[in-house]
Amino acid sequence: MKTVILAALAGAATTAAAQPVVAPSAFEQLSSPVNPADTPTREFARTHQQVISAAHLASIPVGSSITQISFRASNYGTVNAMGSWPASTLNFFTFEVYLGRAARGPGFMSGVFAENVVPTTEVRVRQGPLAVPAASYRNVVAPPGANPWGMEIQLTPYVYQGGDLVLTIRHSGHLTALTPRLFVDSLANNTHGMQSMGASSAGATTGTPDQGLPVIVRFRYVPPPACIANCDGSTGRPVLTANDYMCFLNQYHQALALPYAQQVTSYANCDGSTTHPVLNIGDFVCFNNRFATGCP
């Protein structure tokens, strides 16, 4: 019953608008002038891992929640046909996305995927099938301009704690015969504060720099509220309303599914506890007290 109530309230909560950041920012409006990769969109199973320098994420406040990622079609040479991709909906049986704090910066990646992530910080922020609707990506802009961003891939919110970030994608491939490959806008390996490794299976534990390139990626994030009690980030009057309670319940419900390290740093851990169970009644008491104190 508790889960049902929380889920129902979650739909009523309002949240602050997600803000975009492109890594690297130098390519926000420009396309890459190098032969691109297709690892994240390939018809066959693949693993793609890349390390992104903290310098590219400096505009994301620590404590923000990363909620979406997207890529865009490359317009390098003739690797992609002009127009839209795909012609009809493609279905990936599995498409998993992981985010974590980097243990090794760009230029120092290991061929062992696990060694590139600080232990306990990696979180699976997406799992299950992925449908890519027709015309999700468009190759319609001539270089050096950049193509429009493709479909937004929704993520379970990941709380960014600063530092270099590891993005890992493991997918089954869409296995649709006679579908042209989509090459996504990519950079030469180990340039512009980015490095990648890849492998030709979804469950690989090791990879090589020959299997793919670091892709230009757009993240969307929701900054932490300036006032903790203003969970929904509203700016009207009154600032604090019943929506903030519903927002906190939503955050708490989502945080319950996170691993320990992410629960500790989550917004729902209002009282800052570090012992099991991290999320408990104390967080509701803490939020209620902050709400009563109000916002400046």
Secondary structure, DSSP 8 states (H G I E B T S, - for coil): -HHHHHHHHHHH------EEEEESGGGSSB---S--B-GGG-SS-EEEEEEE-GGGGTTS-TT-EEEEEE-BB--STTSS-SEEE-SS-EEES-EEEEEEEBSS-TT---SBGGGGB-TT--EEEE-S-EEE-TT-EEE---TTB---B---EEEEEEE--SS-EEEEEEE-----TT-----B-B--TTBTTEEEEEESSTT-SB-BTTS---B-EEEEEE---SSTT-TT---SSSSS-HHHHHHHHHHHHHHTTS-HHHHHHSTT-TT---SSSSSSHHHHHHHHHHHHH---
